[in-house]
Amino acid sequence: MIFEIPGRLPGLNDIVAAAKEHFGSYAKMKERYTTEIAWLAKKLPSYEKVALVITWYEPDHRRDPDNIMAGQKFILDGLVQAGVLPGDSQKYIQGITHRFKVDKLNPRVEVEILDIKENPEWNNEQEIWD
């Protein structure tokens, strides 16, 4: 199952700047993006245990991967808020793979949810790669 989040999510630098500015600034940012993602994910089925492949489509190469992927916090919390996942601990998320691509005209985030129950070979020590 793949779902799309249009646009870019805040990166680590944005999150740190908001937290330094005022706690309320970060809280508003987190609430906004978590709620938006939960709304986008509300029609997805629920899962017990998953692996995720997150593909980040940026408009250019400017942001570093470690800065970009900080937005996964909003994604995981949004999936929990929408009821797609029962939680965002290791009990429910087997692993997360990140990919980084450029799409100048359509920046977005694609989240692929891989159901461990349907694919038990991905469980435990297995790595998920193409």
C-alpha positions as CSV (number, residue, x, y, z in Angstrom):
1,M,0.0,0.0,0.0
2,I,1.4,3.4,-1.0
3,F,0.1,6.8,0.0
4,E,1.3,10.2,-0.9
5,I,1.9,13.3,1.1
6,P,2.0,16.4,-1.2
7,G,4.8,19.0,-0.8
8,R,7.7,18.9,1.6
9,L,7.7,18.2,5.3
10,P,9.7,20.3,7.8
11,G,13.3,19.1,8.1
12,L,15.4,18.8,11.2
13,N,16.7,22.3,10.8
14,D,13.1,23.6,10.7
15,I,12.1,21.5,13.7
16,V,15.1,22.7,15.8
17,A,14.5,26.3,14.8
18,A,10.8,26.1,15.9
19,A,11.8,24.4,19.2
20,K,14.4,27.1,19.9
21,E,11.9,29.9,19.1
22,H,9.3,28.7,21.6
23,F,7.9,25.4,22.6
24,G,4.5,26.4,21.3
25,S,6.0,26.9,17.8
26,Y,7.1,23.3,17.6
27,A,3.9,22.0,19.2
28,K,1.9,23.9,16.5
29,M,4.1,22.5,13.7
30,K,3.8,19.0,15.0
31,E,0.1,19.2,15.4
32,R,-0.4,20.7,11.9
33,Y,1.7,18.1,10.0
34,T,0.6,15.1,12.1
35,T,-3.1,16.0,11.7
36,E,-2.6,16.6,7.9
37,I,-1.0,13.2,7.5
38,A,-3.6,11.4,9.6
39,W,-6.3,13.0,7.4
40,L,-4.5,11.7,4.3
41,A,-4.1,8.2,5.8
42,K,-7.6,7.9,7.3
43,K,-8.9,5.5,4.5
44,L,-5.9,3.2,4.7
45,P,-6.4,-0.3,6.3
46,S,-5.0,-0.9,9.7
47,Y,-1.9,-3.1,10.3
48,E,-0.4,-4.9,13.2
49,K,3.2,-4.9,12.2
50,V,4.8,-3.2,9.2
51,A,8.0,-2.2,7.4
52,L,8.0,1.2,5.7
53,V,9.7,2.5,2.6
54,I,9.7,6.3,2.6
55,T,10.6,8.0,-0.7
56,W,11.3,11.8,-0.3
57,Y,10.9,13.7,-3.6
58,E,12.6,17.1,-3.1
59,P,12.5,20.0,-5.6
60,D,16.3,20.0,-5.6
61,H,19.4,18.5,-3.9
62,R,19.9,21.3,-1.3
63,R,18.7,19.5,1.8
64,D,20.8,16.8,3.3
65,P,19.1,13.3,3.8
66,D,19.5,13.5,7.6
67,N,17.7,16.9,7.6
68,I,14.9,15.6,5.2
69,M,14.1,12.4,7.0
70,A,13.4,14.1,10.4
71,G,9.9,14.5,9.0
72,Q,9.3,10.8,9.6
73,K,8.2,11.8,13.1
74,F,5.1,13.5,11.7
75,I,4.4,10.5,9.3
76,L,4.6,7.9,12.1
77,D,2.5,9.9,14.5
78,G,0.0,10.6,11.7
79,L,-0.3,6.9,10.9
80,V,-1.0,6.2,14.6
81,Q,-3.5,9.0,14.9
82,A,-5.4,7.7,11.8
83,G,-5.5,4.2,13.3
84,V,-3.4,2.7,10.6
85,L,-0.8,1.5,13.2
86,P,-1.5,0.7,16.9
87,G,1.8,2.5,17.9
88,D,5.1,3.7,16.5
89,S,7.4,1.6,18.6
90,Q,9.6,-1.3,17.4
91,K,6.8,-3.6,18.4
92,Y,4.8,-2.4,15.4
93,I,7.5,-1.1,13.0
94,Q,10.0,-3.7,11.8
95,G,12.1,-1.2,9.9
96,I,12.2,2.0,7.8
97,T,14.0,2.4,4.5
98,H,14.5,5.9,3.1
99,R,15.0,6.9,-0.5
100,F,15.8,10.4,-1.8
101,K,14.9,11.7,-5.3
102,V,14.4,15.0,-7.0
103,D,11.1,16.1,-8.7
104,K,11.2,19.9,-9.3
105,L,7.6,20.0,-10.3
106,N,6.0,17.7,-7.8
107,P,7.8,17.6,-4.4
108,R,6.1,15.0,-2.2
109,V,6.6,12.1,0.1
110,E,5.5,8.6,-0.8
111,V,5.1,6.1,2.1
112,E,4.9,2.4,1.2
113,I,3.5,0.3,3.9
114,L,4.6,-3.4,3.8
115,D,2.5,-5.7,5.9
116,I,4.7,-8.1,7.9
117,K,1.7,-10.4,8.4
118,E,1.3,-10.9,4.7
119,N,5.1,-11.1,4.1
120,P,6.6,-13.0,7.1
121,E,9.9,-13.3,5.3
122,W,10.5,-9.6,6.1
123,N,10.2,-10.3,9.9
124,N,13.0,-10.5,12.4
125,E,16.5,-10.4,10.9
126,Q,15.6,-9.8,7.2
127,E,16.6,-6.6,5.5
128,I,14.3,-5.1,3.0
129,W,16.0,-4.0,-0.2
130,D,15.2,-3.9,-3.9
